Amino acid sequence: MSALPLSVPNSWDAITPEWMSSALAEDHPDATVDSVTVVLRDDGTNRRARLGLTYSAGSGPATVFAKAVDPEHADLVELTSGLFHEPRLFNSKIALPLDHPKVYTAIIDEAARDFLMIMEDVVARGADPRDSTRPMSVEQAANGVRGLARMHSQFWGERVASNPELTWLEPFVAFEGMQYAPIHIAHERLGDTVPPQIPALSNTELFVDIWARYIGTLTTTAPTLLHGDPHIGNTYVLPDDEVGFLDWQMARRGNWSLDLGYFMQGALTIEDRRSVERRLLEEYRNALTLPAEELPTAEEIWLRYRASVAHGLAIWMATASGGDAWQSAEISVTLAQRYSTAFVDLETRAALDAIAV
């Protein structure tokens, strides 16, 4: 069946078999969808659903994952993530050298401030989605680090800046509003489970003097393509322990340290991170396929990794301050504890002071 021009249906129940046949046509041209059923709704900052499919002719996936804009959260997503970065990335057809869900179709309706992506249901090939309550093993985290290194290498420096398919990609810059988070709520939830230096931080110190200052360093070096939001809740582990990355809505260009630090410091337990972070940073550097003149030194990687804790700490203190609206309390508090401890362990303030901006 040939693909037809598609619009964004106004609900999951409005997706017809004919619409889905067209959405799958590029990858499954002989498939005729016979039925579409909503198996699971999982709405958050976006509308999400797992859809079950049957076929009257040909074959295709038994389930797909659908993602679209939630109008109630569109302003927030546009401010912090950008509404259309993820569908634009996959519409570019650029091959990403790490595991991610295959995208069958991505429709953007800028006038309506909406998009719809139909993508692979990675659970169907044995993927195990993770969150902070189910941390990665050291070897799993190492696989994720190597995947990020492969992607960063492919788009390092001029490779991203001059790529005609990525002209829309924005630099990673600080977004407004973080400084207004009611972090006293996070402090109440965390209690004495974090170092005493953390509750001593004021909003201005955390979100301006630390977070915004770190974000400012991301545009002062050779950029690369950033996932932008690779915390453990946006990952999955495959049966062979390979790690995949979900939710590319914060795709940006900037310094590699944001992806590397945000991933490692949240994916591992505090004890594992302390014991293996130096080795994993070496794994990252060894996996970069760059000319010698572009390869960051081991000292630079260590310094910028230490500084990168600023991002995870600010994001998850803000998230833990927001009740259970975006993440459960258990997930938010666990990540806030990991980044808080890393902030003190790695002397992030001193690292920021050592980076010339």
Buried (B, 14 or more C-beta within 10 A) or exposed (E): BEEEEBEBBEEBEEBEBEBBBBBBBEBBEEBBBEEBEBBEEEEEBBBBBBBBBEBEEBEBBEBBBBBBBBEEBBEEBBEBBBBBBBBBBBBBEEEBBBBBBBBBBBBBBEEEBBBBBBBBBBEEBEBBBBBBEEBBBBEBBBBBBBBBBBBBBBBBBEBBBEBEEBEEBEEBEBEEEBBEBEBEBBBEBBEEEBBEEBBEBEBEEBBBBBBBBBBBBBBEBBBBBBBBBBBBBBBBBBEEBBBBBBBBBBBBBBBBBBBBBBBBBBBBBBEBBBEBBEEBBBBBBEBBEBEEEEBBEEEBBBBBBBBBBBBBBBBBBBBBBBEEEBBEEEBBBBBBBBBBBBBBBBBBBEBBEEBEE
